[in-house]
Amino acid sequence: MGHAEIIPLDDIRTNHHRRQLRHILHECFDRWLDTLESDLDDTAMTLSDLTTTIWQLRQALMGQLTQTIIQHLYAAEADSCQSLCPTCERSLKARRQSRRTVETLLGPVDFKRSYFYCTVCCKGFHPLDVSLEVVSGRYQLDIQQAIAKLCAEVPYDTAQALFEELSGMSVSAERMHTLTNVLADGLSVLDVAPDADEIRTQIRKLRAGKLRRPVMVLAIDGAHVPTRPDEAGE
């Protein structure tokens, strides 16, 4: 007679939890496939046609999958009735349930969460926002970081066009400027400028084979547009 295997209760719960999540994610994917099938042309489609069609629908799928995972993994926090004030640690009761939609590179994500307010500290908060590290505003950190990288390399109008082409999302150049400034808040010239060794290396490269010494100019903003337009004359 063989030995009976003892399976911990936590393992059973974990496996059941994962099976539930996989089932829900499969349902999301099936609904997305229904949309994809309706957009596929009955005639022969080129690879470019297929990639364009799927590219246009990808955010609807990825955003929905992300939203579903949040709802499944953070159900307790989303529906919590009690929480501790992060400042004074008083026990608080939920005031209401509210929904929020944010934009990510994967697509829009909508989720509900409980809202708490501490009358002593005069501060309100959403525990789920804290757990997910959701930032204020519509655009989340992944979008902000991508925008900042583009804006650091090219003018804002060019960054806006490139970002829309690469991500499928439309963000105005003015908004990009604001988001980049927010991320750069607190940085000094020394934080963004090359260090002394890098500057010396660049000077040596530019000086090689030339009689005149190079002139170094450090432009913090507007480095990719003329500092003196042609129409200004001599």
C-alpha positions in Angstrom: 0.0 0.0 0.0 1.5 3.3 -1.1 2.0 6.3 1.2 -0.6 9.0 1.0 0.7 12.4 -0.2 0.0 15.3 2.0 -0.9 18.5 0.0 -0.8 21.7 2.0 -4.0 23.7 2.0 -2.2 26.8 0.9 -1.0 25.0 -2.3 -4.6 24.0 -3.1 -5.8 27.5 -2.7 -3.0 28.9 -4.8 -3.6 26.5 -7.6 -7.3 27.2 -7.5 -6.6 30.9 -7.6 -4.4 30.6 -10.6 -6.9 28.4 -12.5 -9.6 31.0 -11.9 -7.3 33.7 -13.2 -6.4 31.7 -16.3 -10.0 31.0 -17.0 -10.9 34.7 -16.8 -8.0 35.7 -19.0 -9.0 33.1 -21.6 -12.5 34.7 -21.7 -10.9 38.1 -22.3 -8.8 36.7 -25.1 -11.9 35.0 -26.7 -13.8 38.3 -26.7 -10.8 40.0 -28.3 -10.7 37.3 -30.9 -14.3 37.9 -31.8 -13.4 41.6 -32.5 -10.4 40.5 -34.5 -12.4 38.1 -36.6 -14.9 40.8 -37.5 -12.0 43.1 -38.7 -10.3 40.5 -40.8 -10.9 40.8 -44.5 -12.2 37.8 -46.3 -9.9 38.6 -49.2 -6.2 37.7 -49.1 -4.3 40.0 -46.7 -0.7 40.9 -46.8 1.6 40.6 -43.8 1.4 44.4 -43.6 -2.4 44.3 -43.6 -2.4 41.7 -40.8 0.2 43.5 -38.6 -1.7 46.8 -39.0 -5.0 45.3 -38.0 -3.6 43.5 -35.0 -1.5 46.5 -34.0 -4.6 48.7 -33.9 -6.4 46.2 -31.7 -3.5 45.3 -29.4 -4.2 47.9 -26.7 -7.8 46.8 -26.2 -6.5 43.3 -25.4 -3.5 44.2 -23.3 -5.3 46.8 -21.3 -8.2 44.4 -20.6 -5.8 41.7 -19.5 -4.0 44.1 -17.2 -7.3 45.3 -15.8 -8.5 41.7 -15.2 -5.3 40.7 -13.4 -5.7 43.7 -11.1 -9.3 42.9 -10.3 -8.3 39.3 -9.5 -5.1 39.8 -7.5 -6.3 43.0 -5.6 -9.9 42.1 -5.0 -9.5 42.4 -1.3 -8.0 45.9 -1.4 -10.4 47.1 -4.1 -13.4 46.1 -1.9 -11.9 46.8 1.5 -14.2 48.3 4.1 -11.6 49.2 6.6 -8.0 50.6 6.4 -5.5 52.4 8.6 -4.6 56.0 8.0 -1.0 56.1 6.6 -0.3 59.1 8.8 -1.9 58.6 12.2 -2.7 54.9 11.8 -6.3 55.4 12.9 -8.8 52.7 11.8 -11.0 54.1 9.1 -14.2 53.0 7.4 -14.5 53.2 3.6 -16.5 56.3 2.5 -17.4 55.0 -1.0 -16.3 53.0 -4.1 -14.9 54.9 -7.0 -13.6 54.0 -10.4 -10.6 55.3 -12.2 -9.2 54.9 -15.8 -5.5 55.5 -16.5 -3.5 55.3 -19.6 -0.5 52.9 -19.9 1.7 51.8 -22.8 -0.3 48.6 -22.8 -3.6 50.4 -23.1 -6.3 52.0 -20.9 -6.8 50.3 -17.5 -10.0 50.8 -15.5 -10.4 49.6 -12.0 -12.6 50.3 -8.9 -11.2 51.0 -5.4 -12.3 52.0 -1.9 -11.9 55.6 -0.8 -11.0 56.5 2.8 -10.8 59.9 4.5 -9.2 60.7 7.8 -10.9 63.6 9.6 -7.9 64.1 12.0 -5.3 64.4 9.2 -7.7 65.9 6.7 -6.4 63.6 4.0 -8.1 61.1 1.7 -6.5 58.1 0.0 -7.1 54.9 -2.0 -5.2 51.9 -0.6 -5.2 50.2 -4.0 -3.6 53.3 -5.7 -0.8 53.0 -3.1 -0.3 49.3 -3.7 -0.2 49.7 -7.5 1.9 52.9 -7.2 -0.5 54.7 -9.5 0.6 58.2 -10.1 -1.7 61.2 -10.2 -3.0 62.2 -13.6 -4.1 60.2 -16.6 -0.7 59.1 -18.0 1.2 56.6 -15.9 4.9 56.2 -15.3 5.7 54.0 -18.3 4.2 56.6 -20.6 5.9 59.5 -18.9 9.3 57.8 -19.0 8.9 57.0 -22.7 7.9 60.6 -23.4 10.8 62.0 -21.4 13.3 59.8 -23.3 12.0 61.0 -26.6 11.9 64.7 -25.6 15.5 64.5 -24.3 16.6 63.5 -27.8 14.5 65.4 -30.3 12.2 68.5 -30.3 8.8 68.2 -28.8 6.9 68.3 -32.1 9.1 65.5 -33.4 8.8 63.5 -30.1 5.0 63.9 -30.4 4.9 62.4 -33.9 7.3 59.6 -33.1 5.4 58.6 -29.9 2.1 58.4 -31.7 3.7 56.4 -34.5 5.4 53.9 -32.1 2.7 53.6 -29.5 -0.5 54.3 -31.3 -1.3 56.9 -28.6 -1.8 60.6 -29.2 -0.3 63.0 -26.7 0.0 66.7 -27.5 3.5 68.3 -27.7 2.3 70.7 -24.9 1.4 67.8 -22.7 4.7 66.1 -23.4 6.5 69.3 -22.3 4.6 69.4 -19.1 5.2 65.7 -18.3 8.9 66.0 -19.0 9.2 69.0 -16.8 7.4 67.2 -14.0 9.9 64.2 -14.2 12.8 66.6 -14.4 11.7 68.6 -11.4 14.5 68.9 -8.9 17.3 68.1 -11.3 20.2 70.5 -11.7 22.5 71.2 -14.6 25.1 68.9 -13.0 22.6 66.1 -12.9 22.0 66.1 -16.6 25.3 67.4 -17.9 28.2 65.0 -18.9 30.9 64.5 -16.3 34.3 66.1 -16.6 35.9 63.0 -18.1 33.3 62.6 -20.8 33.6 66.3 -21.7 37.4 66.0 -22.0 37.0 62.9 -24.2 34.6 64.7 -26.5 37.0 67.8 -26.7 39.9 65.5 -27.7 37.9 63.9 -30.4 36.8 67.2 -31.9 40.3 68.7 -31.6 42.0 65.9 -33.4 43.6 67.1 -36.7 42.4 70.7 -36.3 44.5 73.8 -35.6 41.8 75.7 -33.7 40.5 74.6 -30.4 36.8 73.6 -30.3 34.2 75.7 -28.5 31.9 73.8 -26.2 28.3 75.0 -25.8 26.0 73.3 -23.2 22.3 73.7 -24.2 19.9 72.5 -21.6 16.7 73.2 -23.5 16.2 73.7 -27.2 19.4 71.9 -28.1 17.9 70.5 -31.3 16.6 73.8 -32.8 18.8 76.7 -34.0 19.8 79.0 -31.2 20.1 81.7 -33.8 17.6 81.4 -36.6 18.7 82.1 -40.1 16.2 85.0 -40.5 18.0 86.8 -37.6 20.7 87.8 -40.1 24.3 88.6 -39.2 
